[in-house]
Amino acid sequence: MGRLFATVVTLLGVLLLGTPCHADLIIQVQDAQLAYGSEGFIDILISSSGTDNLMAFSAVVQITTPDKVHGGIRFVSPVIDASTISASGGYVFLGDSSGYNVAATGGFPATEVTVNDNAAVNPYVVLGSTTKLLTRLKISHNGNSAAVGETFQISFLDAHGSTSFVDEFGNSLSFDGTSDFTGTVTIVTPEPSTVG
């Protein structure tokens, strides 16, 4: 009788409390337009399908189609310090960055970079449905007007061995199937300058 009672109480507890929620990170590589022969940037955003605690990340990003007939694009320096950006949801570790870093093996200009950072004071940031900035990467096009309309793909390499997102216990966080790991950069004609 006592064993039956304990089993019933346990089952009721599971039914009433439910099972813990499992959430996944949502990554969005934004599309961008870049005037031929100029510099610009591409943003990568992060949110969660539920709630995730993010303590640290390391992300590999690659220009998967770096060269076309009329020029190419590269990641360039000086690096944009995304840790100071507060607009549109703000940087994921805004005000709590331990040292936002963008590195390119072999230096800049580059077709692949690794971005990393972690919480400096608080043990983690809580991610939910609000979209935050993960990184803003500076890009440059080296072609001329014949390149207008050419497109380049920039990919967040979610399965790369150096890409890692961890919670406050060092557990790896997974990615949601709705993530958009690739963005397109389209080369356009520069806006005409205005004379004031």
Solvent accessible surface area in square Angstrom, and as a share of the most:
residue,aa,sasa,rsa
1,M,194,0.87
2,G,56,0.54
3,R,210,0.76
4,L,114,0.57
5,F,138,0.57
6,A,56,0.43
7,T,69,0.40
8,V,67,0.38
9,V,75,0.43
10,T,85,0.49
11,L,105,0.52
12,L,91,0.45
13,G,26,0.25
14,V,79,0.45
15,L,139,0.69
16,L,147,0.73
17,L,157,0.78
18,G,40,0.39
19,T,107,0.62
20,P,126,0.80
21,C,134,0.80
22,H,153,0.68
23,A,10,0.08
24,D,29,0.15
25,L,0,0.00
26,I,30,0.15
27,I,0,0.00
28,Q,64,0.28
29,V,4,0.02
30,Q,66,0.29
31,D,104,0.54
32,A,21,0.16
33,Q,137,0.61
34,L,5,0.02
35,A,23,0.18
36,Y,60,0.23
37,G,48,0.46
38,S,38,0.25
39,E,96,0.43
40,G,23,0.22
41,F,93,0.39
42,I,1,0.01
43,D,23,0.12
44,I,0,0.00
45,L,34,0.17
46,I,1,0.00
47,S,8,0.05
48,S,4,0.03
49,S,63,0.41
50,G,36,0.35
51,T,91,0.53
52,D,13,0.07
53,N,40,0.21
54,L,0,0.00
55,M,63,0.28
56,A,21,0.16
57,F,6,0.03
58,S,27,0.17
59,A,1,0.00
60,V,1,0.01
61,V,1,0.00
62,Q,55,0.25
63,I,3,0.02
64,T,61,0.35
65,T,48,0.28
66,P,36,0.23
67,D,83,0.43
68,K,79,0.33
69,V,132,0.76
70,H,77,0.34
71,G,19,0.18
72,G,1,0.01
73,I,0,0.00
74,R,62,0.22
75,F,3,0.01
76,V,21,0.12
77,S,55,0.35
78,P,102,0.64
79,V,55,0.32
80,I,48,0.24
81,D,71,0.37
82,A,0,0.00
83,S,18,0.11
84,T,97,0.56
85,I,29,0.15
86,S,78,0.50
87,A,72,0.56
88,S,110,0.71
89,G,38,0.37
90,G,1,0.01
91,Y,3,0.01
92,V,7,0.04
93,F,1,0.00
94,L,81,0.40
95,G,81,0.78
96,D,11,0.05
97,S,34,0.22
98,S,60,0.38
99,G,45,0.44
100,Y,30,0.11
101,N,65,0.33
102,V,16,0.09
103,A,46,0.36
104,A,15,0.11
105,T,144,0.83
106,G,87,0.83
107,G,34,0.32
108,F,62,0.26
109,P,93,0.58
110,A,10,0.08
111,T,48,0.28
112,E,61,0.27
113,V,1,0.01
114,T,37,0.22
115,V,0,0.00
116,N,49,0.25
117,D,6,0.03
118,N,59,0.30
119,A,10,0.08
120,A,55,0.43
121,V,130,0.75
122,N,80,0.41
123,P,88,0.56
124,Y,69,0.26
125,V,30,0.17
126,V,92,0.53
127,L,2,0.01
128,G,23,0.22
129,S,103,0.66
130,T,85,0.50
131,T,48,0.28
132,K,57,0.24
133,L,7,0.03
134,L,1,0.00
135,T,1,0.00
136,R,55,0.20
137,L,4,0.02
138,K,39,0.17
139,I,1,0.00
140,S,26,0.17
141,H,4,0.02
142,N,110,0.56
143,G,17,0.17
144,N,92,0.47
145,S,66,0.42
146,A,55,0.43
147,A,0,0.00
148,V,68,0.39
149,G,50,0.48
150,E,29,0.13
151,T,48,0.28
152,F,0,0.00
153,Q,53,0.23
154,I,0,0.00
155,S,13,0.08
156,F,2,0.01
157,L,39,0.19
158,D,57,0.29
159,A,97,0.75
160,H,71,0.32
161,G,84,0.80
162,S,55,0.36
163,T,17,0.10
164,S,50,0.32
165,F,3,0.01
166,V,27,0.15
167,D,19,0.10
168,E,46,0.20
169,F,158,0.66
170,G,46,0.44
171,N,84,0.43
172,S,94,0.61
173,L,29,0.15
174,S,53,0.34
175,F,50,0.21
176,D,26,0.13
177,G,84,0.81
178,T,103,0.60
179,S,17,0.11
180,D,75,0.39
181,F,50,0.21
182,T,56,0.32
183,G,1,0.01
184,T,38,0.22
185,V,0,0.00
186,T,40,0.23
187,I,1,0.00
188,V,40,0.23
189,T,84,0.49
190,P,55,0.34
191,E,155,0.70
192,P,115,0.72
193,S,106,0.68
194,T,130,0.76
195,V,154,0.88
196,G,122,1.17
